[in-house]
Amino acid sequence: MNPKFWKLYLLITANVLLIGGWLVWRLVAQGSSERAIAKIQQYGEDLYQTMPPRDPNAFALDIKAFIERGYNAPIDSSVSSYFDDLMTSPDDHIPPIPEAIKEYLDEQAEALMEFRDRLHQGEMPDIGVDYDVRTVDLSTPVPSFINRRVLSRLIMLKAIHQHQTGEVEDRSASLNAAFQLTNSLRDRPELMSQSVALGIENDLLTLMRKLPDFPTPLQEQFQRSCLPRESKMLNALRFESYVSTSMWTDSRLLWEMTPTERISLQVLTPYLSQIKAEQWDDWGQVQDLDTEDFFCNSNMEDIVTQISPGRWNLVDHSGIVEYQLGWLARSQRIKLALELTQKVHQVKGLARQLGEFPESVKGIKDSFCEGVEWTYEVNSDGTATIYLERVPKALEEFGFSGDELIHTISPQEV
């Protein structure tokens, strides 16, 4: 055979094998990813039915106008510094409210009272939905929920002032209103809304440990919110997955590519679709975890290795898994903060009855986390301290320490 024809024959054969192999791989990969892609699309359609685009309601617009009207940078800085001090002191000390904040609260007293009463009566602010959830992607602007965090802190500052002036009923109403703001955030699918809700709850629980009592209605609301908090966090993480997986098959990328890049993208489409399907499946497996068992007993490595990488294992998704588990740990941590707050007030109640701190307290060691114990000690300086004997593994994995779950009770606050 002529050497030239022999080389041509080899070239043709090689191309046939390569193209044929690629076509077979494309069909197999496409078939295995189609079902997952269909589920992702159906998720978007189902979410749209419950969350179509809508305008903000009047309450949300009133809060927005209030913040924009007089809440300036110096006040924001002063409020942030005050809450930093409040959150980091592991005892009953409540810092005095700075004069600048007092003046602002006095100026805005009527508006804050109106917001408090509206929340207390069950009215919820709704910032609306300014995007179509079926086409949301990484370029979609994230809604801002910061106004609700600001309002919650202003209402808590009012509660602190009311506590210091002996206005017990008004203080309880203000604390309840601050908690109601978390309910207005829970039903949102965005992860940031859940983050702000957790922040408000943490602020409230830290403040409650410093006060002489934990009103029963508020305590019951916190207790009832435990399961919804976890399920809403899981819903938000599912939505986060829905948004993040969109980048793998976003056809709008074609408009930003050169002709050569567009051809390459077409060749890689089955590969990218499979990555999208595997990533969606990874998120789904995390959703099925026993979150309480994970939080209390598991190491990160144990969980990550339990998550099946998928049939093709095209991309290392361990970072995605760790990201999601980190948010679940934050959600579970609030349950420990609630436990600590309840135990602090259990001790305060007994101390009021006995006239001194008891040497021991029944059930003080118990925790929802198996293997985790609380320790109660009466100190030589006349105070009493409650702290975690062992920090849950998941908290340690994500940088939390027992220093954040400790409280020293002053006899003056009993």
Solvent accessible surface area in square Angstrom, and as a share of the most:
residue,aa,sasa,rsa
1,M,173,0.77
2,N,73,0.37
3,P,95,0.60
4,K,163,0.69
5,F,125,0.52
6,W,123,0.43
7,K,141,0.60
8,L,90,0.45
9,Y,120,0.46
10,L,89,0.44
11,L,108,0.54
12,I,94,0.48
13,T,50,0.29
14,A,44,0.34
15,N,64,0.33
16,V,92,0.53
17,L,125,0.62
18,L,129,0.64
19,I,98,0.50
20,G,29,0.28
21,G,39,0.38
22,W,76,0.27
23,L,83,0.41
24,V,93,0.54
25,W,72,0.25
26,R,64,0.23
27,L,127,0.63
28,V,65,0.37
29,A,0,0.00
30,Q,70,0.31
31,G,32,0.31
32,S,26,0.17
33,S,2,0.01
34,E,93,0.42
35,R,169,0.62
36,A,21,0.16
37,I,32,0.16
38,A,55,0.43
39,K,132,0.56
40,I,6,0.03
41,Q,116,0.52
42,Q,98,0.44
43,Y,49,0.19
44,G,1,0.01
45,E,75,0.33
46,D,76,0.39
47,L,29,0.14
48,Y,51,0.19
49,Q,131,0.58
50,T,108,0.63
51,M,11,0.05
52,P,53,0.33
53,P,67,0.42
54,R,93,0.34
55,D,124,0.64
56,P,54,0.34
57,N,53,0.27
58,A,68,0.53
59,F,2,0.01
60,A,10,0.08
61,L,89,0.44
62,D,58,0.30
63,I,4,0.02
64,K,94,0.40
65,A,49,0.38
66,F,2,0.01
67,I,19,0.09
68,E,119,0.54
69,R,157,0.57
70,G,25,0.24
71,Y,30,0.11
72,N,81,0.42
73,A,79,0.61
74,P,96,0.60
75,I,18,0.09
76,D,56,0.29
77,S,67,0.43
78,S,27,0.18
79,V,3,0.02
80,S,43,0.28
81,S,60,0.39
82,Y,8,0.03
83,F,0,0.00
84,D,83,0.43
85,D,81,0.42
86,L,0,0.00
87,M,47,0.21
88,T,106,0.62
89,S,25,0.16
90,P,66,0.42
91,D,48,0.25
92,D,5,0.03
93,H,105,0.47
94,I,25,0.12
95,P,16,0.10
96,P,104,0.66
97,I,6,0.03
98,P,53,0.33
99,E,114,0.51
100,A,53,0.41
101,I,0,0.00
102,K,69,0.29
103,E,104,0.46
104,Y,10,0.04
105,L,5,0.03
106,D,101,0.52
107,E,131,0.59
108,Q,31,0.14
109,A,35,0.27
110,E,152,0.68
111,A,21,0.16
112,L,3,0.01
113,M,74,0.33
114,E,89,0.40
115,F,9,0.04
116,R,25,0.09
117,D,47,0.24
118,R,40,0.15
119,L,0,0.00
120,H,96,0.43
121,Q,150,0.67
122,G,48,0.46
123,E,72,0.32
124,M,56,0.25
125,P,4,0.03
126,D,38,0.20
127,I,48,0.24
128,G,4,0.04
129,V,3,0.02
130,D,127,0.66
131,Y,25,0.09
132,D,40,0.21
133,V,0,0.00
134,R,102,0.37
135,T,91,0.53
136,V,13,0.08
137,D,10,0.05
138,L,109,0.54
139,S,92,0.60
140,T,29,0.17
141,P,110,0.69
142,V,106,0.61
143,P,22,0.14
144,S,76,0.49
145,F,5,0.02
146,I,100,0.51
147,N,40,0.20
148,R,6,0.02
149,R,56,0.20
150,V,15,0.09
151,L,0,0.00
152,S,0,0.00
153,R,34,0.13
154,L,1,0.00
155,I,2,0.01
156,M,0,0.00
157,L,0,0.00
158,K,28,0.12
159,A,1,0.01
160,I,1,0.00
161,H,59,0.26
162,Q,7,0.03
163,H,47,0.21
164,Q,90,0.40
165,T,77,0.45
166,G,53,0.51
167,E,72,0.32
168,V,94,0.54
169,E,151,0.68
170,D,49,0.25
171,R,6,0.02
172,S,37,0.24
173,A,14,0.11
174,S,1,0.00
175,L,0,0.00
176,N,20,0.10
177,A,0,0.00
178,A,0,0.00
179,F,4,0.02
180,Q,26,0.11
181,L,0,0.00
182,T,1,0.01
183,N,61,0.31
184,S,14,0.09
185,L,0,0.00
186,R,17,0.06
187,D,111,0.57
188,R,15,0.06
189,P,13,0.08
190,E,10,0.04
191,L,12,0.06
192,M,94,0.42
193,S,0,0.00
194,Q,0,0.00
195,S,31,0.20
196,V,13,0.08
197,A,0,0.00
198,L,12,0.06
199,G,14,0.14
200,I,0,0.00
201,E,0,0.00
202,N,40,0.21
203,D,2,0.01
204,L,0,0.00
205,L,0,0.00
206,T,11,0.06
207,L,1,0.00
208,M,0,0.00
209,R,15,0.05
210,K,1,0.00
211,L,2,0.01
212,P,37,0.23
213,D,51,0.26
214,F,13,0.06
215,P,23,0.14
216,T,84,0.49
217,P,89,0.56
218,L,5,0.03
219,Q,47,0.21
220,E,84,0.38
221,Q,26,0.12
222,F,0,0.00
223,Q,97,0.43
224,R,156,0.57
225,S,15,0.10
226,C,16,0.10
227,L,139,0.69
228,P,59,0.37
229,R,0,0.00
230,E,23,0.11
231,S,52,0.34
232,K,55,0.23
233,M,1,0.00
234,L,33,0.17
235,N,82,0.42
236,A,0,0.00
237,L,0,0.00
238,R,47,0.17
239,F,10,0.04
240,E,49,0.22
241,S,0,0.00
242,Y,16,0.06
243,V,20,0.12
244,S,21,0.14
245,T,0,0.00
246,S,22,0.14
247,M,83,0.37
248,W,57,0.20
249,T,56,0.33
250,D,29,0.15
251,S,76,0.49
252,R,126,0.46
253,L,69,0.34
254,L,45,0.23
255,W,203,0.71
256,E,144,0.65
257,M,49,0.22
258,T,72,0.42
259,P,102,0.64
260,T,99,0.58
261,E,86,0.39
262,R,94,0.34
263,I,116,0.59
264,S,51,0.33
265,L,28,0.14
266,Q,94,0.42
267,V,66,0.38
268,L,86,0.43
269,T,48,0.28
270,P,4,0.02
271,Y,71,0.27
272,L,29,0.15
273,S,17,0.11
274,Q,9,0.04
275,I,3,0.02
276,K,20,0.08
277,A,7,0.05
278,E,6,0.03
279,Q,4,0.02
280,W,24,0.08
281,D,68,0.35
282,D,3,0.02
283,W,6,0.02
284,G,13,0.13
285,Q,44,0.19
286,V,0,0.00
287,Q,36,0.16
288,D,123,0.63
289,L,35,0.17
290,D,95,0.49
291,T,14,0.08
292,E,68,0.30
293,D,68,0.35
294,F,4,0.02
295,F,0,0.00
296,C,2,0.01
297,N,62,0.32
298,S,13,0.08
299,N,60,0.31
300,M,20,0.09
301,E,135,0.60
302,D,65,0.34
303,I,5,0.03
304,V,33,0.19
305,T,111,0.65
306,Q,112,0.50
307,I,15,0.08
308,S,56,0.36
309,P,70,0.44
310,G,25,0.24
311,R,181,0.66
312,W,71,0.25
313,N,87,0.45
314,L,48,0.24
315,V,50,0.29
316,D,116,0.60
317,H,12,0.06
318,S,33,0.21
319,G,48,0.46
320,I,41,0.21
321,V,4,0.02
322,E,72,0.32
323,Y,95,0.36
324,Q,0,0.00
325,L,0,0.00
326,G,3,0.03
327,W,35,0.12
328,L,4,0.02
329,A,0,0.00
330,R,96,0.35
331,S,1,0.01
332,Q,1,0.01
333,R,26,0.09
334,I,4,0.02
335,K,24,0.10
336,L,0,0.00
337,A,0,0.00
338,L,4,0.02
339,E,26,0.12
340,L,0,0.00
341,T,0,0.00
342,Q,51,0.23
343,K,18,0.08
344,V,0,0.00
345,H,20,0.09
346,Q,74,0.33
347,V,0,0.00
348,K,0,0.00
349,G,18,0.17
350,L,53,0.26
351,A,4,0.03
352,R,119,0.43
353,Q,144,0.64
354,L,107,0.53
355,G,69,0.67
356,E,120,0.54
357,F,20,0.08
358,P,13,0.08
359,E,150,0.67
360,S,90,0.58
361,V,11,0.06
362,K,193,0.82
363,G,37,0.36
364,I,11,0.05
365,K,117,0.50
366,D,96,0.50
367,S,28,0.18
368,F,53,0.22
369,C,2,0.01
370,E,140,0.63
371,G,55,0.53
372,V,5,0.03
373,E,83,0.37
374,W,1,0.00
375,T,25,0.15
376,Y,25,0.10
377,E,76,0.34
378,V,58,0.33
379,N,46,0.23
380,S,128,0.83
381,D,108,0.56
382,G,34,0.32
383,T,24,0.14
384,A,0,0.00
385,T,14,0.08
386,I,0,0.00
387,Y,59,0.23
388,L,12,0.06
389,E,106,0.48
390,R,87,0.32
391,V,22,0.13
392,P,0,0.00
393,K,73,0.31
394,A,0,0.00
395,L,1,0.00
396,E,108,0.48
397,E,78,0.35
398,F,57,0.24
399,G,68,0.65
400,F,41,0.17
401,S,51,0.33
402,G,21,0.20
403,D,116,0.60
404,E,79,0.36
405,L,2,0.01
406,I,54,0.28
407,H,4,0.02
408,T,35,0.20
409,I,0,0.00
410,S,27,0.17
411,P,61,0.39
412,Q,150,0.67
413,E,53,0.24
414,V,44,0.25
